[in-house]
Amino acid sequence: MSNVELFRNLSWVMIIFMAWVINMFITGIFAFAGFALPTQKLLPNSYYKVSQPKQFKRFFKQLKVEWFRKFLLATVWRSKAQQAKHFDGTLSGINNLEVQSKKSEFGHLFPFVILIFVGIYLIIRGLVALGVAVLVFNVLGNFYPIVLQRHHRMRIDILRRRMERK
């Protein structure tokens, strides 16, 4: 039995698990690098700027990214202590929050692109269910965080301007 045939015969539970593992492994490589290195500097500052904020806000609302944000706050980012690590209420805290936002976006951007290719490759190889599951996890685990980080930076810019005026 070939590897492709083996994967075609997997249960839905195993397909979902495998897709999750593939996503976590590839995303984890970039997340780990982001913790250890200034990965946000690999892209120009112009990349991190939202050029059309009104259209972006509309896009944010249409995708229901706010639901995703609320889910994260209710689960992963539930701890106030963990939230305080990223922002302490000062101007330097805003700068730290912006850097963390860029690191996080970078840590999701490259895995997002790689996993699109992985998902398409799996579909072409005949592993349609696994390929689709990889793509779904990729959207939820990488695309939504990218959009959320870009939205955060728009809000950070507003907050920074307010604090600088005081």
C-alpha positions as CSV (number, residue, x, y, z in Angstrom):
1,M,0.0,0.0,0.0
2,S,1.5,3.4,-1.0
3,N,1.6,6.4,1.3
4,V,-1.1,8.2,-0.7
5,E,-3.4,5.1,-0.3
6,L,-2.6,5.0,3.4
7,F,-3.6,8.6,3.9
8,R,-6.7,8.2,1.8
9,N,-8.0,5.6,4.2
10,L,-7.6,7.7,7.3
11,S,-10.6,8.6,9.5
12,W,-11.7,12.2,9.7
13,V,-10.3,12.4,13.2
14,M,-6.9,11.4,11.9
15,I,-7.1,13.7,8.9
16,I,-8.0,16.7,11.2
17,F,-5.2,15.7,13.6
18,M,-2.6,15.4,10.8
19,A,-3.7,18.7,9.3
20,W,-3.3,20.3,12.7
21,V,0.1,18.7,13.3
22,I,1.3,19.9,9.8
23,N,0.1,23.5,10.6
24,M,1.6,23.5,14.1
25,F,4.9,22.2,13.0
26,I,5.4,24.7,10.1
27,T,4.0,27.7,12.1
28,G,6.0,26.6,15.2
29,I,9.3,26.9,13.3
30,F,8.6,30.6,12.5
31,A,7.1,31.3,15.9
32,F,10.2,29.9,17.6
33,A,12.4,32.0,15.4
34,G,10.3,35.1,16.3
35,F,10.9,34.6,20.0
36,A,14.7,34.3,19.5
37,L,15.4,36.7,16.7
38,P,14.2,40.1,15.5
39,T,12.4,38.5,12.6
40,Q,10.1,41.5,12.1
41,K,13.1,43.4,10.6
42,L,13.3,41.0,7.7
43,L,10.4,42.8,6.0
44,P,10.5,46.6,5.3
45,N,8.5,48.9,7.6
46,S,6.3,49.8,4.7
47,Y,4.9,46.2,4.7
48,Y,3.6,46.7,8.2
49,K,1.7,49.9,7.4
50,V,-2.0,49.6,6.6
51,S,-2.4,51.8,3.6
52,Q,-6.2,52.0,3.4
53,P,-7.5,51.8,7.0
54,K,-11.2,52.3,6.1
55,Q,-11.2,49.5,3.6
56,F,-9.2,47.3,6.0
57,K,-11.7,47.9,8.8
58,R,-14.5,46.9,6.5
59,F,-12.6,43.7,5.5
60,F,-11.9,43.0,9.2
61,K,-15.7,43.2,10.0
62,Q,-16.7,41.1,7.0
63,L,-14.4,38.3,8.0
64,K,-15.7,38.4,11.6
65,V,-12.1,38.7,12.9
66,E,-13.6,40.2,16.1
67,W,-15.1,36.8,16.9
68,F,-11.7,35.3,16.5
69,R,-10.2,38.0,18.8
70,K,-12.9,37.3,21.4
71,F,-12.2,33.6,21.2
72,L,-8.5,34.2,21.8
73,L,-9.2,36.5,24.8
74,A,-11.5,33.8,26.3
75,T,-9.0,31.0,25.8
76,V,-5.3,31.6,24.9
77,W,-5.0,35.2,26.1
78,R,-7.3,34.9,29.1
79,S,-4.6,35.7,31.7
80,K,-4.3,39.4,32.5
81,A,-0.7,38.7,33.5
82,Q,0.0,37.5,30.0
83,Q,-1.7,40.5,28.5
84,A,0.3,42.8,30.8
85,K,3.6,41.3,29.4
86,H,2.9,43.0,26.1
87,F,1.5,46.3,27.2
88,D,2.2,48.1,30.5
89,G,0.2,51.3,29.7
90,T,3.3,53.5,28.9
91,L,4.6,54.9,25.6
92,S,7.5,52.4,25.7
93,G,4.9,49.7,26.3
94,I,3.2,50.8,23.1
95,N,6.5,50.5,21.2
96,N,6.9,47.0,22.7
97,L,3.4,46.1,21.7
98,E,4.0,47.2,18.2
99,V,7.2,45.2,17.9
100,Q,5.4,42.1,19.3
101,S,2.6,42.7,16.8
102,K,5.1,42.8,13.9
103,K,6.9,39.7,15.2
104,S,3.6,37.8,15.5
105,E,2.5,38.9,12.0
106,F,5.8,37.8,10.5
107,G,5.5,34.5,12.4
108,H,2.2,33.8,10.8
109,L,2.9,35.3,7.3
110,F,5.5,32.9,6.1
111,P,3.8,29.8,7.4
112,F,0.6,31.0,5.8
113,V,2.3,31.1,2.4
114,I,4.1,27.8,2.8
115,L,0.9,26.0,4.0
116,I,-1.0,27.2,1.0
117,F,1.5,25.4,-1.2
118,V,1.5,22.4,1.1
119,G,-2.4,22.2,1.0
120,I,-2.4,22.6,-2.8
121,Y,0.3,19.9,-3.1
122,L,-1.7,17.5,-1.0
123,I,-4.8,18.1,-3.1
124,I,-2.8,17.6,-6.3
125,R,-1.4,14.3,-4.9
126,G,-5.0,13.1,-4.3
127,L,-5.1,13.7,-0.6
128,V,-8.0,16.1,-1.0
129,A,-9.4,15.9,2.5
130,L,-6.0,16.3,4.1
131,G,-5.2,19.2,1.8
132,V,-8.5,21.0,2.5
133,A,-8.1,20.5,6.2
134,V,-4.5,21.9,6.1
135,L,-5.9,25.0,4.2
136,V,-8.7,25.4,6.7
137,F,-6.4,25.3,9.7
138,N,-4.0,27.6,7.9
139,V,-6.8,30.2,7.5
140,L,-7.8,30.0,11.1
141,G,-4.3,29.6,12.5
142,N,-2.3,32.0,10.3
143,F,-4.5,34.3,8.1
144,Y,-6.8,35.4,10.9
145,P,-3.9,36.3,13.2
146,I,-2.3,38.3,10.4
147,V,-5.4,40.3,9.9
148,L,-5.8,40.7,13.7
149,Q,-2.2,42.0,14.1
150,R,-2.6,44.5,11.3
151,H,-5.8,45.7,13.0
152,H,-3.9,46.0,16.3
153,R,-1.3,48.2,14.7
154,M,-3.9,50.5,13.4
155,R,-5.2,50.8,17.0
156,I,-1.7,51.2,18.3
157,D,-1.0,54.1,16.0
158,I,-4.2,55.9,17.3
159,L,-3.2,55.2,20.9
160,R,0.4,56.4,20.3
161,R,-0.8,59.7,18.8
162,R,-3.0,60.3,21.8
163,M,-0.2,59.6,24.3
164,E,2.3,61.8,22.4
165,R,-0.2,64.7,22.4
166,K,-0.4,64.6,26.3
